[in-house]
Amino acid sequence: MAIKHSHSSSKPNQATARIPFFPTATADVDDDDDVPYLGYSYHEPGALPGTLNIEDDAPPPVITLIDYSETDATRVPINEPEECAPHLDSTSVSWVDVKGLGSEDVLQRLGTVFNLHPLVLEDVVNVPQRPKVEEYDGQLLIITRMVMLKDTGRGFFTEQVSFILTKNYLLTVQEEPEYDSFGPVRERIRLSKGVIRARGADYLMYCLLDSIIDGFFPVLEAYGEDLEELESEVVTKPTQQSLEKIHSLKRDLLNLRRSIWPMRDAISVLIRDSEDLLSDEVRVYLRDCYDHAVQVLDMVETYREVASSLMDVYVSSVGNRMNEVMKLLTLISSIFIPLTFIVGVYGMNFNTEKSPYNMPELNWYLGYPLCWAVMLAVAFGIIFYFWRRGWFSNFSGIKE
């Protein structure tokens, strides 16, 4: 369907040809992407405040406007940032969703349309930033981090999501256009589920923030299952690959902790402050969101402790395995040491014709069978002694 745009009218319903609302589908992402240690963006020394650092591989921005009220909800693809201007002062709620940070020109024009402070635009574009809440003139900046489990069930994606909240609209900016956790919220708006279409932009912000926090739980559930499997592997059959898995899991949990810890503090700031932009009702809902963030943080800390203890278990398991090997070698040596002594004694080349004391046993008629009988008796005697002492009870560490 062709979409026509017009900038001549100041009314939101005439600024852009409206199309029926439909949820944006999320695309799959390459499963081979690795999650690096989560560092923070910084400027070169002496750089001007508000400098934008655009990465070369950053995807171009894709802008979508979702405008809704109690009776209507529409989704409008935006080609130029200026098309958003008529919607900023409308009586309905406008959600402008920007996915991708690959064009400085588009982002600068967005900053002009939405009257963003240069430092706000800097925090939004120069990713990653530490999750935080900052209040500017009539605007509330909220920096968060979104995590989503990969389709393979191993590892997760993470990206920065920025919110700019005012009384009439909400602007969200995401690093990547391919995936997010906002699908259920879009569906609730489309189908008018709950009270979302009867509330303001602050309630929309809460819904999106809650979906980001809830997105941590499937990731942690998957890592909990990995921890259980890894624990069994470390106890029963520790290998070098087990050590690498422990290191990788600890690194991922550290990334999760560095994402959720400041987000918990940011939500606490939203509950206490920002009285002009958040209603008392939304503030109550944010308490529930804060509880979820605390639960996530508790789970992350617990899993980190378990992962750290797995390293100790690995060292103990490897040590026990080595002890079992040494135990087996000791048993074998203990059996063959007396046999070696006997063979060594009778292997001496003394001439029995020179002296009757030079090993007269060598001239016995049954000397050779008696020597074997003595050696076997000694060997089985030692084996029986060790068996009675319980040395053969457990060699599970060296059966593989």
C-alpha positions as CSV (number, residue, x, y, z in Angstrom):
1,M,0.0,0.0,0.0
2,A,1.4,3.4,-0.9
3,I,1.7,5.9,1.9
4,K,1.4,9.6,1.2
5,H,2.7,12.3,3.6
6,S,1.6,15.9,3.9
7,H,3.1,18.6,6.0
8,S,0.7,21.4,5.2
9,S,-1.8,20.7,8.0
10,S,-1.2,21.0,11.8
11,K,-3.8,18.4,12.6
12,P,-2.3,15.0,13.4
13,N,-4.9,13.1,11.5
14,Q,-4.1,15.0,8.3
15,A,-0.3,15.1,8.6
16,T,0.2,11.6,7.4
17,A,-2.0,9.1,5.6
18,R,-3.0,6.6,8.4
19,I,-3.0,2.9,7.9
20,P,-4.6,0.3,10.3
21,F,-2.4,-0.5,13.2
22,F,-0.6,-3.8,13.1
23,P,2.3,-5.1,15.3
24,T,5.8,-5.0,14.0
25,A,7.2,-8.4,13.4
26,T,10.6,-9.2,14.9
27,A,13.2,-10.8,12.7
28,D,15.7,-13.4,13.7
29,V,19.3,-12.4,14.4
30,D,22.5,-14.2,13.6
31,D,23.1,-16.7,16.5
32,D,26.8,-16.4,16.1
33,D,26.9,-12.9,17.6
34,D,28.9,-12.9,20.8
35,V,28.1,-10.8,23.9
36,P,31.2,-8.9,24.8
37,Y,32.0,-7.5,28.2
38,L,29.6,-4.5,28.7
39,G,31.7,-1.4,28.6
40,Y,30.5,2.2,28.5
41,S,30.8,4.7,25.7
42,Y,33.2,7.7,26.3
43,H,34.5,10.6,24.3
44,E,38.1,11.3,23.3
45,P,39.7,13.8,25.7
46,G,38.8,17.3,24.8
47,A,35.7,16.4,22.6
48,L,32.8,18.8,22.6
49,P,29.7,18.0,24.7
50,G,27.0,16.5,22.5
51,T,29.4,14.9,20.0
52,L,27.7,11.9,18.3
53,N,29.8,8.8,17.7
54,I,28.1,6.7,15.0
55,E,29.5,3.2,14.5
56,D,30.3,2.2,10.9
57,D,28.2,-0.9,11.1
58,A,25.2,0.7,12.8
59,P,21.9,0.0,10.9
60,P,20.0,3.0,9.5
61,P,17.1,4.3,11.6
62,V,13.7,2.9,11.0
63,I,11.0,5.2,12.5
64,T,7.5,4.1,13.3
65,L,4.7,6.2,14.9
66,I,2.0,4.5,16.9
67,D,-0.8,6.9,17.7
68,Y,-3.7,5.8,19.9
69,S,-6.6,6.9,22.0
70,E,-9.5,5.0,23.7
71,T,-11.3,4.7,20.4
72,D,-8.6,4.4,17.8
73,A,-5.1,3.1,17.2
74,T,-3.0,3.5,14.1
75,R,0.5,2.7,13.0
76,V,2.3,5.1,10.7
77,P,5.7,4.4,9.0
78,I,7.8,7.6,9.1
79,N,10.1,8.4,6.3
80,E,11.3,11.8,7.5
81,P,11.7,12.9,11.2
82,E,9.7,16.2,10.4
83,E,6.6,14.1,9.9
84,C,6.4,13.5,13.6
85,A,6.0,17.1,14.5
86,P,2.2,17.4,14.1
87,H,1.7,14.5,16.5
88,L,3.7,16.0,19.4
89,D,0.9,18.3,20.6
90,S,-2.1,16.0,19.8
91,T,-4.6,15.0,22.5
92,S,-3.9,11.3,21.7
93,V,-0.9,9.4,22.9
94,S,2.0,9.2,20.3
95,W,4.7,6.6,20.6
96,V,7.6,7.3,18.2
97,D,9.8,4.2,18.0
98,V,13.3,4.6,16.4
99,K,15.2,1.5,15.6
100,G,18.8,1.9,14.5
101,L,21.5,4.5,15.0
102,G,23.3,4.5,11.6
103,S,22.5,8.1,10.4
104,E,23.8,11.2,12.2
105,D,21.7,13.4,9.9
106,V,18.4,11.7,10.8
107,L,19.3,11.6,14.5
108,Q,20.2,15.3,14.5
109,R,16.9,16.1,12.8
110,L,15.0,14.0,15.4
111,G,16.7,16.0,18.1
112,T,15.5,19.2,16.4
113,V,12.0,18.0,16.0
114,F,11.7,16.7,19.6
115,N,13.7,19.6,21.0
116,L,16.2,17.3,22.6
117,H,19.0,18.7,24.7
118,P,22.4,17.9,23.0
119,L,23.4,15.9,26.1
120,V,20.2,13.8,25.8
121,L,21.0,13.1,22.1
122,E,24.5,12.2,23.1
123,D,23.4,9.7,25.7
124,V,20.9,8.2,23.3
125,V,23.3,7.8,20.3
126,N,26.6,7.0,22.0
127,V,26.0,3.5,23.2
128,P,26.3,1.8,25.5
129,Q,25.5,4.1,28.4
130,R,24.9,3.2,32.0
131,P,21.2,2.8,32.7
132,K,20.0,6.0,34.4
133,V,17.3,8.6,34.7
134,E,17.8,12.3,34.0
135,E,15.2,15.1,33.9
136,Y,15.5,18.0,31.5
137,D,13.1,20.8,30.7
138,G,9.7,19.1,30.4
139,Q,11.4,15.8,29.3
140,L,12.5,12.7,31.2
141,L,15.4,10.6,29.8
142,I,15.5,7.0,30.8
143,I,18.4,4.8,29.6
144,T,17.8,1.0,29.9
145,R,19.3,-2.2,28.6
146,M,17.2,-4.9,26.9
147,V,18.2,-8.6,26.8
148,M,16.6,-11.3,24.7
149,L,17.4,-15.0,24.6
150,K,18.8,-16.3,21.3
151,D,16.7,-18.7,19.2
152,T,19.2,-21.5,20.0
153,G,18.5,-21.1,23.7
154,R,22.2,-20.4,24.3
155,G,23.4,-16.9,25.0
156,F,21.5,-13.7,24.6
157,F,21.3,-10.4,22.7
158,T,21.6,-7.1,24.5
159,E,21.0,-3.5,23.3
160,Q,20.4,-0.1,24.8
161,V,16.9,1.3,24.7
162,S,16.4,5.0,25.5
163,F,13.1,6.6,26.5
164,I,12.3,10.3,26.2
165,L,9.0,10.9,28.0
166,T,6.8,14.0,27.9
167,K,3.2,14.6,28.8
168,N,1.9,13.9,25.3
169,Y,4.3,11.5,23.7
170,L,7.0,8.9,24.2
171,L,10.1,8.6,22.1
172,T,12.0,5.3,22.2
173,V,15.4,4.7,20.5
174,Q,16.8,1.2,20.1
175,E,20.2,0.1,18.8
176,E,19.0,-2.7,16.6
177,P,15.9,-2.9,14.3
178,E,15.7,-6.6,14.2
179,Y,14.4,-7.6,17.6
180,D,12.9,-6.2,20.8
181,S,10.5,-7.3,23.6
182,F,7.8,-4.8,22.8
183,G,5.6,-7.1,20.8
184,P,3.1,-7.8,23.6
185,V,2.7,-4.1,24.3
186,R,2.0,-3.4,20.6
187,E,-0.5,-6.2,20.6
188,R,-2.3,-4.8,23.7
189,I,-2.5,-1.4,22.0
190,R,-3.8,-2.9,18.8
191,L,-6.5,-5.1,20.5
192,S,-7.2,-2.5,23.3
193,K,-6.4,-5.0,26.0
194,G,-6.4,-3.7,29.5
195,V,-6.3,0.0,30.2
196,I,-3.3,1.0,28.1
197,R,-5.4,2.9,25.6
198,A,-7.2,4.8,28.3
199,R,-3.9,6.0,30.0
200,G,-1.2,8.5,29.1
201,A,2.3,8.3,27.8
202,D,3.7,7.6,31.3
203,Y,1.7,4.4,31.5
204,L,3.0,3.4,28.1
205,M,6.5,4.0,29.4
206,Y,5.8,1.8,32.3
207,C,4.5,-1.0,30.1
208,L,7.6,-0.9,27.9
209,L,9.9,-0.8,30.9
210,D,8.1,-3.7,32.5
211,S,8.5,-5.7,29.3
212,I,12.2,-5.0,29.3
213,I,12.6,-6.2,32.9
214,D,10.4,-9.3,32.3
215,G,12.7,-10.1,29.3
216,F,15.4,-11.0,31.8
217,F,13.5,-14.0,33.2
218,P,13.6,-16.3,30.2
219,V,17.3,-15.6,29.9
220,L,17.9,-16.4,33.5
221,E,15.8,-19.5,33.3
222,A,17.9,-20.8,30.4
223,Y,21.1,-20.1,32.4
224,G,19.7,-21.9,35.4
225,E,19.2,-25.0,33.3
226,D,22.8,-24.6,32.0
227,L,24.1,-24.3,35.5
228,E,22.4,-27.6,36.5
229,E,23.8,-29.4,33.5
230,L,27.2,-28.0,34.1
231,E,27.2,-28.9,37.7
232,S,26.5,-32.5,36.9
233,E,29.2,-32.5,34.2
234,V,31.7,-30.9,36.6
235,V,31.0,-33.5,39.3
236,T,30.9,-36.6,37.1
237,K,33.3,-35.9,34.2
238,P,35.2,-32.6,34.4
239,T,37.1,-31.7,31.3
240,Q,38.9,-28.6,29.8
241,Q,35.6,-27.8,28.0
242,S,33.9,-27.7,31.4
243,L,36.3,-25.0,32.6
244,E,35.7,-23.0,29.4
245,K,31.9,-23.3,29.9
246,I,32.2,-22.0,33.5
247,H,34.3,-19.0,32.3
248,S,31.8,-18.2,29.6
249,L,28.8,-18.5,31.9
250,K,30.4,-16.2,34.5
251,R,31.1,-13.6,31.8
252,D,27.5,-13.7,30.6
253,L,26.2,-13.4,34.2
254,L,28.5,-10.4,34.8
255,N,27.0,-8.7,31.7
256,L,23.5,-9.4,33.1
257,R,24.4,-8.0,36.4
258,R,25.9,-4.8,34.9
259,S,22.6,-4.4,33.0
260,I,20.1,-4.9,35.8
261,W,21.9,-3.4,38.8
262,P,21.7,0.3,37.5
263,M,18.3,-0.3,36.1
264,R,17.0,-1.1,39.6
265,D,18.4,2.2,40.8
266,A,16.9,4.0,37.9
267,I,13.4,2.6,38.6
268,S,13.8,3.7,42.2
269,V,14.6,7.2,41.0
270,L,11.4,7.2,38.9
271,I,9.3,6.2,41.9
272,R,10.7,8.9,44.1
273,D,11.1,11.8,41.7
274,S,9.7,13.0,38.3
275,E,6.5,14.1,40.0
276,D,5.4,16.3,37.0
277,L,5.6,13.6,34.3
278,L,4.5,10.5,36.2
279,S,1.0,10.1,37.8
280,D,0.5,8.5,41.2
281,E,-1.1,5.5,39.5
282,V,1.9,4.9,37.3
283,R,4.2,5.3,40.3
284,V,2.4,2.4,42.0
285,Y,2.8,0.2,38.9
286,L,6.5,1.1,38.9
287,R,6.8,-0.4,42.4
288,D,5.9,-3.7,40.9
289,C,8.5,-3.2,38.2
290,Y,11.0,-2.4,40.9
291,D,10.2,-5.7,42.6
292,H,10.8,-7.6,39.4
293,A,14.1,-5.8,39.0
294,V,15.1,-6.9,42.5
295,Q,14.0,-10.5,41.7
296,V,16.2,-10.5,38.6
297,L,19.1,-9.1,40.5
298,D,18.7,-11.7,43.2
299,M,18.7,-14.5,40.6
300,V,21.7,-13.1,38.9
301,E,23.7,-12.9,42.1
302,T,22.6,-16.4,43.1
303,Y,23.7,-17.8,39.7
304,R,27.0,-15.9,39.9
305,E,27.7,-17.5,43.3
306,V,26.8,-20.9,41.9
307,A,29.1,-20.4,38.9
308,S,31.9,-19.3,41.2
309,S,31.4,-22.4,43.4
310,L,31.5,-24.5,40.2
311,M,35.1,-23.5,39.7
312,D,35.9,-24.9,43.2
313,V,33.9,-28.0,42.4
314,Y,35.9,-28.4,39.2
315,V,39.2,-28.1,41.0
316,S,38.1,-30.6,43.6
317,S,36.7,-33.0,40.9
318,V,40.0,-32.9,39.0
319,G,41.9,-33.4,42.2
320,N,39.7,-36.3,43.2
321,R,40.2,-37.8,39.7
322,M,43.9,-37.5,40.0
323,N,43.8,-39.1,43.5
324,E,41.9,-42.0,42.0
325,V,44.5,-42.5,39.4
326,M,47.3,-42.3,41.9
327,K,45.4,-44.8,44.1
328,L,45.2,-47.3,41.2
329,L,48.9,-46.8,40.4
330,T,49.7,-47.3,44.1
331,L,47.8,-50.6,44.2
332,I,49.5,-51.9,41.1
333,S,52.9,-50.8,42.5
334,S,52.2,-52.4,45.9
335,I,51.3,-55.7,44.3
336,F,54.4,-55.8,42.0
337,I,57.0,-54.4,44.4
338,P,57.4,-57.7,46.4
339,L,57.1,-59.7,43.2
340,T,59.9,-57.7,41.7
341,F,62.0,-58.2,44.9
342,I,61.5,-62.0,44.6
343,V,62.4,-62.1,40.9
344,G,65.3,-59.8,41.5
345,V,66.7,-62.1,44.3
346,Y,66.5,-65.2,42.2
347,G,67.7,-63.4,39.1
348,M,71.2,-63.0,40.7
349,N,73.8,-65.2,38.9
350,F,75.5,-67.0,41.7
351,N,77.3,-70.2,40.9
352,T,75.8,-73.0,42.9
353,E,78.8,-75.3,42.2
354,K,81.2,-73.0,44.1
355,S,79.3,-73.0,47.4
356,P,76.4,-74.9,48.8
357,Y,75.1,-71.5,50.1
358,N,74.8,-70.0,46.7
359,M,71.0,-70.3,46.2
360,P,70.5,-74.0,46.7
361,E,66.8,-73.5,45.8
362,L,67.9,-73.2,42.2
363,N,68.7,-77.0,42.3
364,W,65.4,-78.0,43.8
365,Y,63.2,-80.3,41.7
366,L,60.1,-78.0,42.3
367,G,62.0,-74.7,42.8
368,Y,60.4,-73.0,39.8
369,P,56.8,-74.0,40.6
370,L,57.4,-73.1,44.3
371,C,58.7,-69.6,43.3
372,W,55.5,-69.0,41.3
373,A,53.4,-70.2,44.2
374,V,55.1,-67.9,46.6
375,M,54.7,-64.9,44.2
376,L,51.0,-65.6,43.5
377,A,50.4,-66.1,47.3
378,V,52.0,-62.7,48.0
379,A,50.1,-61.0,45.2
380,F,46.7,-62.4,46.2
381,G,47.5,-61.7,49.9
382,I,48.2,-58.1,49.1
383,I,45.0,-57.9,47.0
384,F,43.0,-59.4,49.8
385,Y,44.4,-57.0,52.3
386,F,43.6,-54.0,50.2
387,W,40.1,-55.3,49.5
388,R,39.5,-55.7,53.2
389,R,40.6,-52.1,53.7
390,G,38.1,-50.9,51.1
391,W,40.6,-49.6,48.5
392,F,38.7,-51.3,45.6
393,S,35.3,-49.8,46.6
394,N,35.3,-46.8,44.3
395,F,37.2,-46.1,41.1
396,S,34.3,-44.1,39.5
397,G,36.6,-41.2,38.7
398,I,38.8,-43.2,36.3
399,K,36.3,-45.5,34.7
400,E,35.8,-43.3,31.6
